[in-house]
Amino acid sequence: MNSGRTQTRGRMTRSGQEPRAPDMKIQGTSIKDLVRQLFRFGVCGVIAFAIDYGLLYALTEFVGINYLVSSAISFCVSVVVNYLISVNWVFDVAGERSKGKDLAVFVILSAIGLGINQLVMWVTVEKFALWYMIGKLIATFIVMIWNYITRKLFLENEKTAKRPHDDSPDARPRA
């Protein structure tokens, strides 16, 4: 006997369509968009890390530059790459703010990140006698957390504008 209801995964719907999970949001951002953003941030981080770590090693081992100087140089180069990827692919920075203002905020946050990086490098190498490349791994992990939180807070628009390629349920027109 069918009363116009269809059973789907143990649930009944009147329209015969599979029930949709409610759109979960964190501060106006859907979980799906947040996961996508975290994935992109991770890819961006891997690229920046490869540049940072590789350049640090090359400058220290092959050029003979002190590890702290090499670390500062490699960090700065990776920050430029990270910035370009972040503003074009990871975070929604389009909006009413100027690109110059976004760049200034990014530079300030990165300078603080550089300070954290250098402090952690110095402490791990000079105080704990770890190899500078291990110190760099620890510093990278700490600075990565700093970067994500601060960029999300200070660079991303509060009211995220949906991009044309956004296929989330919130971006689709509702009937």
C-alpha angles and dihedrals in degrees: 000000000000118000095184092280126116123206114228121179090334094313129103124224127187095215095051091240126123110263116254122228113242115264105257114209136189112200092335095314120110118234089241091055091046092052090048090050093048090051091051091046088053093051090047089049093051091053093046091045093052090053093044096045095041094048092046091054094044095048093046101040103031104027096034098231118155111266093242093052091044090048092053092048095046091045092053093049092049091048091059091052091043091051094052093049094042098053094041101041117006111042129037101239096154114112143078097327118092121250088235090058091048090050091049091051090047092051092049093048090046092049089055088047089052090053091051090046093051094046093050091045092051094045095047094047103034102032103029097031094229122155108267092241090058089048088053091055090053092045091048092053092051094044091047090061090046091050097050096046096044096043091048090050100041108026107035118082115251092228102043112218111223114243121224092250092053108119098176117129090249092059095053119088113254120230 
